[in-house]
């Protein structure tokens, strides 16, 4: 049986997904780039990518995409789970439908795609699964509880999966980007500014405004941005993970990821909370 190394990437409409599709196609990988709307990724066709519609919150869409690749190639050789977004806001105020949507996109879709591609990988005795997490999979910033919860879940399931499929010739790696210069911050802040069921003058309104402001400053113009990087840096680490004979379990990307992950390992919880209070106001505490 010939071994397929065809690459299926989710979330290619912008940022990390698009940069990864361009990089891998440019060095000779057979890339199937996907997004909910194929029109949003049409420029990738000129870069040598095959285009498919894929909505990671829709079972039929996921099945159809995997079956299409398997029909053409025999198996999905490499799965890159990149699709995701950040739903920020205080834990008390974010409506449950938004919490469920966050998990459907960032976690459940990722897990389901792993389930769908693994039979083909096992049959051919080869596969690579790369799950794009975040430095936020190992630490938590205020106002990001639900986003961080999805990324903590990605880390946990990747650890279990790595052990379970190694004997079938399948490698599993997690990518942990730090500050990446994409539209991530604008999307996050926009979602926070949507009115919620508690109203705009609730007990967390000042806190959430400060979180939005800190997020925008950090990702777009703050001094920490010098420790960040572009989506191309993440794409480079993904290429390394799928090309290595023995891929690492984790790839931290950008100096900011290395710095914050080191700080979180070093500091006990109270010290970490004290560091956060220097940038974020504490709800309910009057200045």
C-alpha positions as CSV (number, residue, x, y, z in Angstrom):
1,X,0.0,0.0,0.0
2,X,1.4,3.4,-1.0
3,X,1.6,5.9,1.9
4,X,-0.3,9.1,1.6
5,X,1.3,12.2,3.1
6,X,-1.5,14.5,1.9
7,X,-2.1,17.4,4.4
8,X,-5.5,18.5,5.5
9,X,-5.5,21.9,7.3
10,X,-8.5,23.5,9.0
11,X,-9.1,27.3,9.3
12,X,-7.1,28.5,6.3
13,X,-9.0,31.8,5.7
14,X,-6.3,33.9,7.5
15,X,-3.4,33.9,9.9
16,X,-1.7,30.7,10.9
17,X,-3.8,28.4,8.7
18,X,-3.2,30.4,5.5
19,X,0.5,30.8,6.2
20,X,0.9,27.1,6.9
21,X,-0.9,26.1,3.7
22,X,1.3,28.5,1.6
23,X,4.5,27.3,3.3
24,X,3.8,23.6,2.9
25,X,2.5,23.8,-0.6
26,X,5.6,25.9,-1.5
27,X,8.0,23.1,-0.4
28,X,6.1,20.3,-2.1
29,X,3.5,18.9,0.2
30,X,0.1,18.0,-1.2
31,X,-2.1,20.4,0.7
32,X,-5.8,20.4,1.1
33,X,-6.7,23.9,2.5
34,X,-10.1,24.3,4.1
35,X,-12.4,26.9,5.4
36,X,-16.2,27.3,5.9
37,X,-16.3,29.3,2.7
38,X,-14.0,28.2,-0.2
39,X,-14.3,31.7,-1.6
40,X,-12.4,33.1,1.4
41,X,-9.4,30.9,0.5
42,X,-9.5,31.1,-3.3
43,X,-6.0,32.8,-3.5
44,X,-4.5,29.6,-2.1
45,X,-5.4,27.7,-5.3
46,X,-2.8,29.8,-7.1
47,X,-0.2,28.8,-4.4
48,X,-0.7,25.1,-5.3
49,X,-3.3,24.1,-2.7
50,X,-6.5,22.0,-3.3
51,X,-9.5,23.7,-1.7
52,X,-12.3,22.1,0.2
53,X,-15.2,23.5,2.3
54,X,-15.0,22.4,6.0
55,X,-16.9,23.6,9.0
56,X,-15.5,22.0,12.2
57,X,-18.8,22.5,13.9
58,X,-20.7,20.4,11.4
59,X,-20.5,16.6,11.3
60,X,-21.5,16.2,7.7
61,X,-19.0,18.8,6.5
62,X,-16.1,17.1,8.4
63,X,-17.0,13.7,7.1
64,X,-17.3,15.0,3.5
65,X,-13.9,16.7,3.6
66,X,-12.1,13.6,5.0
67,X,-13.9,11.3,2.5
68,X,-12.9,13.6,-0.3
69,X,-9.2,13.5,0.6
70,X,-9.3,9.7,1.2
71,X,-11.0,9.2,-2.1
72,X,-8.3,11.1,-3.9
73,X,-5.2,10.1,-1.9
74,X,-6.1,6.9,0.0
75,X,-5.8,8.5,3.4
76,X,-5.2,11.8,5.2
77,X,-1.5,11.6,5.9
78,X,-1.2,14.8,7.9
79,X,-4.0,16.5,9.9
80,X,-3.4,20.1,11.1
81,X,-6.1,21.2,13.4
82,X,-5.8,25.0,13.3
83,X,-9.4,26.3,13.3
84,X,-10.3,28.3,16.4
85,X,-11.1,31.7,17.9
86,X,-11.2,33.3,21.4
87,X,-14.5,34.0,23.2
88,X,-13.4,36.3,26.0
89,X,-15.5,37.6,28.9
90,X,-16.0,37.0,32.6
91,X,-17.0,33.4,33.4
92,X,-20.3,34.6,34.9
93,X,-21.4,36.8,32.0
94,X,-20.7,34.7,28.8
95,X,-24.0,33.1,27.7
96,X,-23.9,29.3,27.6
97,X,-24.6,29.1,23.9
98,X,-21.4,31.1,23.3
99,X,-19.5,28.8,25.6
100,X,-20.8,25.7,23.7
101,X,-19.9,27.3,20.4
102,X,-16.4,28.0,21.7
103,X,-15.9,24.3,22.6
104,X,-17.5,23.1,19.4
105,X,-15.0,25.0,17.3
106,X,-11.8,24.8,19.4
107,X,-12.1,21.4,20.8
108,X,-14.9,19.1,19.7
109,X,-14.3,19.7,16.0
110,X,-10.6,19.0,16.6
111,X,-11.4,15.7,18.4
112,X,-13.9,14.6,15.8
113,X,-11.5,15.2,12.9
114,X,-8.8,13.1,14.7
115,X,-11.4,10.3,15.0
116,X,-12.3,10.5,11.3
117,X,-8.7,10.5,9.9
118,X,-7.2,7.9,12.3
119,X,-8.6,4.7,10.6
120,X,-6.9,5.7,7.3
121,X,-3.6,6.6,9.1
122,X,-3.7,3.2,10.9
123,X,-4.3,1.3,7.7
124,X,-1.2,2.8,6.1
125,X,0.9,2.7,9.2
126,X,1.7,6.4,9.0
127,X,0.3,9.7,10.1
128,X,0.9,13.0,11.7
129,X,-1.5,15.0,13.7
130,X,-0.6,18.6,14.7
131,X,-3.0,20.3,17.1
132,X,-2.6,24.1,17.3
133,X,-3.0,25.0,20.9
134,X,-1.5,28.1,22.5
135,X,0.7,29.2,25.4
136,X,-2.7,29.7,26.8
137,X,-3.1,25.9,27.0
138,X,-0.7,26.0,30.0
139,X,-1.6,29.3,31.6
140,X,-4.7,31.5,32.0
141,X,-5.2,35.3,31.6
142,X,-8.2,37.0,33.2
143,X,-11.3,37.3,31.0
144,X,-10.2,34.3,28.9
145,X,-11.4,31.4,31.0
146,X,-13.4,29.7,28.3
147,X,-10.8,30.1,25.5
148,X,-8.1,28.8,27.9
149,X,-10.3,25.9,28.9
150,X,-10.6,24.8,25.3
151,X,-6.8,25.0,24.9
152,X,-6.2,23.1,28.2
153,X,-8.5,20.4,26.8
154,X,-6.5,20.3,23.5
155,X,-3.3,19.8,25.5
156,X,-4.8,17.0,27.6
157,X,-6.4,15.1,24.7
158,X,-3.2,15.4,22.7
159,X,-1.2,13.8,25.5
160,X,-3.6,10.9,25.7
161,X,-3.8,10.5,21.9
162,X,0.0,10.6,21.5
163,X,0.4,7.5,23.7
164,X,-2.6,5.7,22.1
165,X,-1.6,6.0,18.4
166,X,2.2,5.8,18.5
167,X,2.3,2.1,18.0
168,X,0.3,2.6,14.7
169,X,2.9,4.9,13.3
170,X,1.1,8.1,14.0
171,X,2.8,11.0,15.7
172,X,1.0,13.7,17.6
173,X,2.4,17.2,18.3
174,X,1.0,20.3,19.9
175,X,2.0,23.8,18.7
176,X,2.0,26.5,21.5
177,X,2.2,29.9,19.9
178,X,2.7,33.0,22.0
179,X,1.8,36.5,20.7
180,X,1.1,36.2,17.0
181,X,0.5,39.3,14.8
182,X,-2.8,38.3,13.2
183,X,-6.4,39.4,13.4
184,X,-6.8,37.4,16.6
185,X,-7.0,40.4,18.9
186,X,-9.5,42.3,16.8
187,X,-11.8,39.2,16.7
188,X,-11.5,38.7,20.4
189,X,-12.3,42.3,21.3
190,X,-15.2,42.4,18.9
191,X,-16.8,39.3,20.5
192,X,-16.3,40.9,24.0
193,X,-18.1,44.0,22.9
194,X,-21.2,42.1,21.9
195,X,-23.9,42.8,24.4
196,X,-24.5,39.9,26.9
197,X,-27.4,38.9,29.0
198,X,-26.0,40.8,32.1
199,X,-26.0,44.2,30.2
200,X,-23.3,46.6,29.5
201,X,-23.4,48.2,33.0
202,X,-23.1,45.0,35.0
203,X,-20.6,44.2,37.8
204,X,-17.9,43.1,35.2
205,X,-18.3,45.9,32.7
206,X,-15.3,47.8,33.8
207,X,-13.2,44.6,34.0
208,X,-14.2,43.5,30.6
209,X,-13.5,46.9,29.1
210,X,-10.0,46.7,30.7
211,X,-9.5,43.1,29.3
212,X,-10.4,44.3,25.8
213,X,-8.1,47.3,26.1
214,X,-5.2,45.1,27.4
215,X,-5.7,42.5,24.7
216,X,-5.7,45.2,21.9
217,X,-2.6,46.9,23.4
218,X,-0.7,43.6,23.8
219,X,-1.4,42.2,20.3
220,X,-1.3,45.4,18.3
221,X,1.0,48.1,19.9
222,X,2.3,47.1,23.3
223,X,6.0,46.5,24.2
224,X,5.4,42.8,24.5
225,X,4.7,42.7,20.8
226,X,8.5,42.7,20.3
227,X,8.5,39.2,21.8
228,X,5.8,38.0,19.3
229,X,6.0,36.9,15.7
230,X,4.1,36.5,12.5
231,X,2.0,33.5,11.5
232,X,5.0,32.4,9.4
233,X,6.8,31.5,12.5
234,X,4.1,29.1,13.5
235,X,4.0,27.6,10.0
236,X,7.7,26.9,10.2
237,X,7.3,25.0,13.5
238,X,4.4,23.0,12.0
239,X,6.5,22.1,9.0
240,X,9.2,20.9,11.4
241,X,6.7,18.8,13.3
242,X,5.4,17.0,10.3
243,X,8.8,16.5,8.7
244,X,10.6,15.1,11.7
245,X,11.2,11.4,11.9
246,X,10.5,11.6,15.6
247,X,8.5,14.8,16.2
248,X,8.5,16.5,19.5
249,X,5.4,16.5,21.6
250,X,5.3,20.3,21.9
251,X,6.7,23.2,20.0
252,X,6.5,26.6,21.8
253,X,6.7,29.4,19.2
254,X,7.9,33.0,19.7
255,X,10.0,34.4,22.7
256,X,6.7,35.5,24.4
257,X,5.6,31.8,24.6
258,X,8.9,30.7,26.1
259,X,8.9,33.6,28.6
260,X,5.3,33.2,29.8
261,X,5.5,29.4,30.0
262,X,8.7,29.7,32.0
263,X,7.1,32.2,34.3
264,X,4.0,30.1,34.9
265,X,6.1,27.0,35.8
266,X,8.3,29.1,38.1
267,X,5.6,31.1,40.0
268,X,3.1,29.6,42.5
269,X,-0.5,30.6,42.0
270,X,-0.5,33.6,44.3
271,X,2.5,35.1,42.7
272,X,1.1,34.5,39.2
273,X,-2.1,36.3,40.3
274,X,-0.1,39.2,41.7
275,X,1.6,39.6,38.3
276,X,-1.7,39.6,36.5
277,X,-3.1,42.3,38.9
278,X,-0.4,44.6,37.5
279,X,-2.2,44.6,34.2
280,X,-5.8,43.7,34.9
281,X,-8.2,45.2,37.5
282,X,-9.9,42.8,39.9
283,X,-13.7,42.9,39.6
284,X,-15.4,44.0,42.8
285,X,-12.3,45.7,44.1
286,X,-12.7,49.5,44.2
287,X,-9.5,51.5,43.5
